[in-house]
Amino acid sequence: MPPGGLRADQHVILDLLDVAVTAEDVDRMMEETLGELQRLLKLDSATFFLVEQDRFIRPCDVNIDTRLRQDYMDYYYAISLFRPNQLRVKRADRNVFQIEDLIDRRTFQKTEFYSGHFQYLNIHYITGVYLRYAGDIIGCLCLNRANPRRPFHPSEVRLAEALSDRLAKVLHLHLAREREQQRLQVLQVSSEHLDCGILTLNRRFEPLYQNGRARGLLARLEQETGAGEPGPSIQERIRQMLSGDGIAGDTRHLPVTLSEKEQYLIQASKLAEAGESLHTPVYLVEIREQGSSWNLDVETLRRRYDLSTREVEIVGLIAHGLSNKEIADKLCISPWTVITHVKNIFSKMQVHNRTSAVQKALEY
């Protein structure tokens, strides 16, 4: 028994998790995880995919020909045994599969997937490791060996099973932080064009970022509400609102009335999986006048990029920092439909991410 009372394979898991947790971002995590797995398991090649709506995305490879990988993404994925929506994978109560778990090897060698793609990758043994979080597959690793006399040992399969569950939690954490960071970037780009105040706070409720509208509104609300009967300041009321139980994943609302014609709404939420650093945003706060609207030149945007009415509407919601799921819920359409609209928007506006789309939308 190795030092510390852990088996050797448990030490391998801990080493890999240390690498994954300390990675700066999702792409670095994928790259470093694959590198460690290749070294420890002596793999000939490997791929780490993220999964979005049962589709492999953002592949990270070790020793995989780029052209063959693109062929896989464009065509062979649809007939792959290892795709996430393959029923035997999707509904299974385990996370690690080999070819023999899904199909007889002789039958597999007669398939188009084998003859048109698999054999060109010089792979004889493949172990698919799925990362599930809250019942959904969010990532997949394909670990490959070329030598027909070097199958994956049962202990290596057990190691992959143990790694899958714990690595899934790490990946979920990184993805949640990435989504929140993207949301904040979009809001900061669009905040000077939004008819509302945007600010972020750290875990001590200290402001990290404020747009001009937020500074002006906070000063006005402090002045007006402080002129009446003594009571907590606006910023103290925001802190009280955020420090209550159950804020994670929830949104709190604080209405503020200055007069019958001047009413404001302060909306605050905790960023998912936010860090503990005092330099890391933990809370997002919006201050808007009741009935305020998105200040976007809709007609110019539609004409310039040939966007449909629905696509323009979605650009506006993206600029407010909404995720695809939040957009789907707001518009009462499916997430798949939102993804299709977003892809069309990116294509028409010739951009590759949400921040660039918002920047272009505001170039007037």
LINQUIUR-V858499 format. One record per pair of residues at least 4 apart in sequence whose C-alpha atoms are under 7 Angstrom apart, sorted by sequence separation. I is the first residue (numbers start at 1). GAP is how many residues later the second one is. D is the distance in Angstrom with one decimal. If there is no record, write none. Layout:
i=I gap=GAP d=D
i=I gap=GAP d=D
This chain:
i=1 gap=4 d=6.3
i=2 gap=4 d=6.0
i=6 gap=4 d=5.9
i=7 gap=4 d=6.5
i=8 gap=4 d=6.4
i=9 gap=4 d=6.4
i=10 gap=4 d=6.3
i=11 gap=4 d=6.1
i=12 gap=4 d=6.2
i=13 gap=4 d=6.1
i=14 gap=4 d=6.1
i=15 gap=4 d=6.4
i=16 gap=4 d=6.2
i=17 gap=4 d=5.9
i=18 gap=4 d=6.2
i=19 gap=4 d=6.3
i=24 gap=4 d=6.3
i=25 gap=4 d=6.1
i=26 gap=4 d=6.2
i=27 gap=4 d=6.2
i=28 gap=4 d=6.0
i=29 gap=4 d=5.9
i=30 gap=4 d=6.2
i=31 gap=4 d=6.2
i=32 gap=4 d=6.2
i=33 gap=4 d=6.2
i=34 gap=4 d=6.0
i=35 gap=4 d=6.3
i=36 gap=4 d=6.0
i=37 gap=4 d=5.7
i=38 gap=4 d=5.2
i=51 gap=4 d=5.3
i=52 gap=4 d=6.5
i=65 gap=4 d=6.2
i=66 gap=4 d=6.2
i=67 gap=4 d=6.2
i=68 gap=4 d=6.2
i=69 gap=4 d=6.4
i=70 gap=4 d=6.0
i=71 gap=4 d=5.8
i=72 gap=4 d=4.5
i=73 gap=4 d=5.5
i=76 gap=4 d=6.1
i=82 gap=4 d=6.9
i=85 gap=4 d=7.0
i=86 gap=4 d=5.9
i=87 gap=4 d=5.8
i=88 gap=4 d=5.9
i=97 gap=4 d=6.0
i=99 gap=4 d=6.1
i=100 gap=4 d=5.6
i=103 gap=4 d=6.9
i=104 gap=4 d=6.1
i=105 gap=4 d=6.2
i=106 gap=4 d=6.8
i=107 gap=4 d=7.0
i=110 gap=4 d=6.9
i=111 gap=4 d=6.4
i=112 gap=4 d=5.5
i=113 gap=4 d=5.5
i=114 gap=4 d=4.5
i=115 gap=4 d=6.1
i=117 gap=4 d=6.8
i=119 gap=4 d=6.4
i=132 gap=4 d=5.2
i=133 gap=4 d=6.4
i=152 gap=4 d=6.2
i=153 gap=4 d=6.5
i=154 gap=4 d=6.2
i=155 gap=4 d=6.1
i=156 gap=4 d=6.2
i=157 gap=4 d=6.3
i=158 gap=4 d=6.3
i=159 gap=4 d=6.1
i=160 gap=4 d=6.0
i=163 gap=4 d=5.7
i=164 gap=4 d=6.0
i=165 gap=4 d=6.8
i=166 gap=4 d=6.7
i=167 gap=4 d=6.1
i=168 gap=4 d=6.1
i=169 gap=4 d=6.3
i=170 gap=4 d=6.4
i=171 gap=4 d=6.1
i=172 gap=4 d=6.0
i=173 gap=4 d=6.3
i=174 gap=4 d=6.1
i=175 gap=4 d=6.1
i=176 gap=4 d=6.3
i=177 gap=4 d=6.0
i=178 gap=4 d=6.1
i=179 gap=4 d=6.1
i=180 gap=4 d=6.2
i=181 gap=4 d=6.2
i=182 gap=4 d=6.2
i=183 gap=4 d=6.2
i=184 gap=4 d=6.0
i=185 gap=4 d=6.2
i=186 gap=4 d=6.2
i=187 gap=4 d=5.3
i=190 gap=4 d=6.3
i=201 gap=4 d=4.9
i=202 gap=4 d=5.5
i=210 gap=4 d=5.8
i=211 gap=4 d=6.6
i=212 gap=4 d=6.3
i=213 gap=4 d=6.1
i=214 gap=4 d=5.9
i=215 gap=4 d=6.2
i=216 gap=4 d=6.2
i=217 gap=4 d=6.0
i=218 gap=4 d=6.0
i=219 gap=4 d=6.2
i=220 gap=4 d=6.1
i=221 gap=4 d=5.8
i=222 gap=4 d=5.7
i=223 gap=4 d=6.3
i=226 gap=4 d=6.8
i=232 gap=4 d=5.8
i=233 gap=4 d=6.2
i=234 gap=4 d=6.2
i=235 gap=4 d=6.3
i=236 gap=4 d=6.2
i=237 gap=4 d=6.1
i=238 gap=4 d=6.3
i=239 gap=4 d=6.0
i=240 gap=4 d=6.7
i=247 gap=4 d=6.8
i=258 gap=4 d=5.5
i=259 gap=4 d=6.6
i=276 gap=4 d=6.9
i=288 gap=4 d=6.5
i=297 gap=4 d=6.2
i=298 gap=4 d=6.1
i=299 gap=4 d=6.2
i=300 gap=4 d=5.9
i=301 gap=4 d=6.2
i=302 gap=4 d=5.2
i=307 gap=4 d=5.7
i=308 gap=4 d=6.3
i=309 gap=4 d=6.3
i=310 gap=4 d=6.2
i=311 gap=4 d=6.2
i=312 gap=4 d=6.4
i=313 gap=4 d=6.5
i=314 gap=4 d=6.1
i=315 gap=4 d=6.2
i=316 gap=4 d=6.5
i=317 gap=4 d=6.7
i=318 gap=4 d=5.3
i=322 gap=4 d=5.6
i=323 gap=4 d=6.1
i=324 gap=4 d=6.1
i=325 gap=4 d=6.2
i=326 gap=4 d=6.1
i=327 gap=4 d=6.1
i=328 gap=4 d=5.6
i=329 gap=4 d=6.7
i=333 gap=4 d=6.6
i=334 gap=4 d=6.6
i=335 gap=4 d=6.2
i=336 gap=4 d=6.3
i=337 gap=4 d=6.3
i=338 gap=4 d=6.1
i=339 gap=4 d=6.2
i=340 gap=4 d=6.3
i=341 gap=4 d=6.1
i=342 gap=4 d=6.2
i=343 gap=4 d=6.2
i=344 gap=4 d=6.1
i=345 gap=4 d=6.0
i=346 gap=4 d=5.6
i=347 gap=4 d=6.7
i=353 gap=4 d=6.4
i=354 gap=4 d=6.3
i=355 gap=4 d=6.2
i=356 gap=4 d=6.2
i=357 gap=4 d=6.1
i=358 gap=4 d=6.3
i=359 gap=4 d=6.6
i=1 gap=5 d=6.7
i=2 gap=5 d=6.1
i=6 gap=5 d=6.5
i=23 gap=5 d=5.8
i=38 gap=5 d=4.7
i=51 gap=5 d=4.7
i=52 gap=5 d=6.8
i=64 gap=5 d=6.8
i=71 gap=5 d=6.6
i=72 gap=5 d=5.2
i=81 gap=5 d=6.6
i=84 gap=5 d=6.2
i=85 gap=5 d=5.5
i=100 gap=5 d=6.2
i=103 gap=5 d=6.3
i=109 gap=5 d=5.5
i=113 gap=5 d=6.2
i=114 gap=5 d=5.8
i=118 gap=5 d=6.7
i=132 gap=5 d=4.2
i=133 gap=5 d=6.7
i=152 gap=5 d=6.8
i=201 gap=5 d=5.1
i=202 gap=5 d=6.6
i=210 gap=5 d=6.5
i=232 gap=5 d=6.2
i=242 gap=5 d=6.5
i=257 gap=5 d=6.4
i=258 gap=5 d=6.0
i=275 gap=5 d=6.0
i=302 gap=5 d=4.7
i=307 gap=5 d=6.1
i=317 gap=5 d=5.8
i=322 gap=5 d=6.1
i=328 gap=5 d=4.9
i=346 gap=5 d=5.0
i=351 gap=5 d=6.0
i=1 gap=6 d=5.9
i=2 gap=6 d=6.4
i=23 gap=6 d=5.0
i=50 gap=6 d=5.7
i=51 gap=6 d=5.8
i=77 gap=6 d=6.7
i=84 gap=6 d=5.8
i=99 gap=6 d=6.9
i=108 gap=6 d=6.6
i=109 gap=6 d=6.9
i=131 gap=6 d=5.6
i=132 gap=6 d=5.8
i=201 gap=6 d=4.4
i=202 gap=6 d=6.7
i=257 gap=6 d=4.5
i=302 gap=6 d=6.6
i=328 gap=6 d=5.6
i=346 gap=6 d=6.0
i=351 gap=6 d=6.1
i=49 gap=7 d=5.7
i=50 gap=7 d=5.2
i=130 gap=7 d=6.5
i=131 gap=7 d=5.8
i=191 gap=7 d=6.4
i=200 gap=7 d=5.8
i=201 gap=7 d=5.5
i=226 gap=7 d=6.9
i=256 gap=7 d=5.9
i=257 gap=7 d=6.2
i=274 gap=7 d=7.0
i=275 gap=7 d=6.9
i=328 gap=7 d=5.3
i=49 gap=8 d=5.9
i=50 gap=8 d=6.0
i=131 gap=8 d=4.9
i=199 gap=8 d=6.8
i=200 gap=8 d=5.6
i=256 gap=8 d=5.1
i=274 gap=8 d=5.3
i=349 gap=8 d=6.9
i=20 gap=9 d=5.1
i=49 gap=9 d=6.0
i=50 gap=9 d=6.9
i=130 gap=9 d=6.0
i=131 gap=9 d=5.9
i=200 gap=9 d=5.3
i=255 gap=9 d=5.9
i=256 gap=9 d=6.1
i=49 gap=10 d=4.6
i=130 gap=10 d=4.4
i=199 gap=10 d=5.2
i=200 gap=10 d=6.8
i=255 gap=10 d=4.5
i=302 gap=10 d=6.6
i=317 gap=10 d=6.8
i=325 gap=10 d=5.7
i=328 gap=10 d=6.2
i=48 gap=11 d=5.7
i=49 gap=11 d=6.4
i=129 gap=11 d=5.5
i=130 gap=11 d=6.5
i=199 gap=11 d=4.3
i=222 gap=11 d=6.3
i=241 gap=11 d=6.9
i=254 gap=11 d=5.8
i=255 gap=11 d=6.2
i=271 gap=11 d=5.4
i=324 gap=11 d=6.3
i=346 gap=11 d=6.9
i=34 gap=12 d=6.8
i=47 gap=12 d=6.6
i=48 gap=12 d=5.1
i=128 gap=12 d=6.9
i=129 gap=12 d=5.0
i=198 gap=12 d=5.8
i=199 gap=12 d=6.6
i=222 gap=12 d=5.8
i=253 gap=12 d=6.8
i=254 gap=12 d=5.0
i=270 gap=12 d=5.8
i=271 gap=12 d=5.6
i=19 gap=13 d=6.8
i=20 gap=13 d=6.2
i=47 gap=13 d=5.6
i=48 gap=13 d=6.5
i=128 gap=13 d=5.8
i=129 gap=13 d=6.4
i=198 gap=13 d=5.7
i=221 gap=13 d=6.8
i=253 gap=13 d=5.7
i=254 gap=13 d=6.4
i=270 gap=13 d=4.5
i=271 gap=13 d=6.8
i=19 gap=14 d=6.7
i=47 gap=14 d=4.4
i=128 gap=14 d=4.7
i=197 gap=14 d=6.3
i=253 gap=14 d=4.6
i=269 gap=14 d=5.7
i=270 gap=14 d=6.3
i=298 gap=14 d=6.8
i=324 gap=14 d=6.2
i=46 gap=15 d=5.9
i=47 gap=15 d=6.3
i=127 gap=15 d=5.8
i=128 gap=15 d=6.4
i=199 gap=15 d=6.6
i=252 gap=15 d=5.7
i=253 gap=15 d=6.5
i=268 gap=15 d=6.9
i=269 gap=15 d=5.5
i=324 gap=15 d=6.9
i=46 gap=16 d=5.2
i=126 gap=16 d=6.6
i=127 gap=16 d=5.1
i=197 gap=16 d=4.6
i=198 gap=16 d=5.6
i=251 gap=16 d=6.8
i=252 gap=16 d=5.2
i=268 gap=16 d=5.6
i=269 gap=16 d=6.6
i=16 gap=17 d=6.5
i=45 gap=17 d=5.3
i=126 gap=17 d=5.5
i=127 gap=17 d=6.6
i=196 gap=17 d=6.2
i=197 gap=17 d=3.7
i=251 gap=17 d=5.7
i=252 gap=17 d=6.3
i=268 gap=17 d=4.3
i=30 gap=18 d=6.3
i=45 gap=18 d=4.9
i=126 gap=18 d=4.5
i=251 gap=18 d=4.6
i=267 gap=18 d=5.7
i=268 gap=18 d=6.3
i=45 gap=19 d=6.3
i=125 gap=19 d=5.8
i=126 gap=19 d=6.4
i=192 gap=19 d=6.4
i=250 gap=19 d=6.1
i=266 gap=19 d=7.0
i=267 gap=19 d=5.1
i=16 gap=20 d=6.8
i=125 gap=20 d=5.1
i=191 gap=20 d=6.3
i=192 gap=20 d=6.9
i=197 gap=20 d=7.0
i=266 gap=20 d=5.7
i=267 gap=20 d=6.4
i=123 gap=21 d=6.1
i=124 gap=21 d=5.9
i=125 gap=21 d=6.6
i=249 gap=21 d=6.5
i=266 gap=21 d=4.5
i=123 gap=22 d=5.6
i=124 gap=22 d=4.9
i=247 gap=22 d=6.8
i=248 gap=22 d=5.5
i=265 gap=22 d=5.9
i=266 gap=22 d=6.5
i=294 gap=22 d=7.0
i=123 gap=23 d=4.5
i=124 gap=23 d=6.4
i=247 gap=23 d=6.4
i=249 gap=23 d=6.6
i=265 gap=23 d=5.5
i=122 gap=24 d=5.7
i=124 gap=24 d=5.7
i=264 gap=24 d=5.6
i=265 gap=24 d=6.2
i=264 gap=25 d=4.3
i=265 gap=25 d=6.1
i=125 gap=26 d=6.1
i=263 gap=26 d=6.0
i=264 gap=26 d=5.2
i=99 gap=27 d=6.7
i=263 gap=27 d=5.7
i=98 gap=28 d=5.9
i=31 gap=29 d=6.4
i=98 gap=29 d=4.8
i=30 gap=30 d=6.6
i=54 gap=30 d=5.4
i=97 gap=30 d=5.7
i=98 gap=30 d=6.2
i=311 gap=30 d=6.3
i=54 gap=31 d=5.5
i=96 gap=31 d=6.8
i=97 gap=31 d=5.1
i=129 gap=31 d=6.6
i=96 gap=32 d=5.6
i=97 gap=32 d=6.7
i=80 gap=33 d=6.5
i=96 gap=33 d=4.7
i=131 gap=33 d=5.4
i=132 gap=33 d=6.9
i=79 gap=34 d=6.5
i=95 gap=34 d=5.9
i=96 gap=34 d=6.3
i=130 gap=34 d=6.4
i=131 gap=34 d=6.4
i=205 gap=34 d=6.4
i=224 gap=34 d=7.0
i=311 gap=34 d=6.6
i=95 gap=35 d=5.0
i=129 gap=35 d=6.5
i=133 gap=35 d=6.0
i=95 gap=36 d=7.0
i=131 gap=36 d=6.9
i=132 gap=36 d=5.8
i=133 gap=36 d=6.7
i=318 gap=36 d=7.0
i=76 gap=37 d=6.3
i=131 gap=37 d=4.7
i=319 gap=39 d=5.9
i=305 gap=43 d=5.9
i=305 gap=44 d=5.9
i=82 gap=46 d=7.0
i=84 gap=53 d=7.0
i=301 gap=60 d=6.5
i=96 gap=64 d=6.8
i=96 gap=65 d=5.9
i=95 gap=66 d=6.3
i=95 gap=69 d=6.8
i=203 gap=73 d=6.8
i=208 gap=73 d=6.9
i=214 gap=73 d=6.7
i=203 gap=75 d=6.5
i=202 gap=76 d=5.6
i=202 gap=77 d=6.7
i=202 gap=78 d=6.0
i=202 gap=79 d=4.9
i=203 gap=79 d=5.7
i=201 gap=80 d=5.5
i=202 gap=80 d=4.9
i=200 gap=81 d=5.8
i=201 gap=81 d=5.9
i=202 gap=81 d=6.4
i=201 gap=82 d=5.0
i=200 gap=83 d=5.5
i=201 gap=83 d=6.6
i=200 gap=84 d=4.7
i=199 gap=85 d=6.1
i=200 gap=85 d=6.1
i=51 gap=86 d=6.6
i=52 gap=86 d=6.9
i=199 gap=86 d=5.3
i=51 gap=87 d=4.8
i=198 gap=87 d=5.9
i=199 gap=87 d=6.6
i=50 gap=88 d=5.9
i=51 gap=88 d=5.1
i=198 gap=88 d=4.8
i=50 gap=89 d=4.3
i=197 gap=89 d=5.4
i=198 gap=89 d=6.6
i=49 gap=90 d=5.6
i=50 gap=90 d=6.4
i=196 gap=90 d=6.6
i=197 gap=90 d=4.7
i=49 gap=91 d=5.2
i=180 gap=91 d=6.5
i=196 gap=91 d=5.5
i=197 gap=91 d=6.2
i=48 gap=92 d=5.8
i=49 gap=92 d=6.3
i=180 gap=92 d=6.9
i=196 gap=92 d=4.4
i=48 gap=93 d=4.4
i=195 gap=93 d=6.9
i=47 gap=94 d=5.6
i=48 gap=94 d=6.5
i=47 gap=95 d=5.1
i=46 gap=96 d=5.4
i=47 gap=96 d=6.8
i=176 gap=96 d=6.2
i=177 gap=96 d=6.2
i=46 gap=97 d=4.7
i=176 gap=97 d=6.2
i=177 gap=97 d=6.7
i=195 gap=97 d=6.3
i=45 gap=98 d=6.6
i=46 gap=98 d=5.6
i=195 gap=98 d=6.4
i=45 gap=99 d=5.2
i=195 gap=99 d=6.2
i=43 gap=100 d=6.7
i=44 gap=100 d=5.9
i=45 gap=100 d=6.8
i=173 gap=100 d=6.3
i=194 gap=100 d=5.8
i=195 gap=100 d=6.5
i=43 gap=101 d=5.9
i=44 gap=101 d=5.1
i=194 gap=101 d=5.9
i=43 gap=102 d=5.6
i=44 gap=102 d=6.3
i=193 gap=102 d=6.2
i=190 gap=129 d=6.0
i=187 gap=132 d=6.3
i=186 gap=133 d=6.1
i=187 gap=133 d=6.2
i=187 gap=134 d=5.7
i=186 gap=135 d=6.1
i=183 gap=138 d=4.9
i=26 gap=148 d=5.8
i=21 gap=149 d=6.3
i=25 gap=149 d=6.5
i=26 gap=149 d=6.6
i=9 gap=150 d=6.1
i=13 gap=150 d=5.9
i=17 gap=150 d=6.7
i=20 gap=150 d=6.9
i=186 gap=168 d=6.8
i=190 gap=168 d=6.7
i=186 gap=169 d=4.9
i=185 gap=170 d=6.6
i=189 gap=170 d=6.6
i=186 gap=172 d=6.9
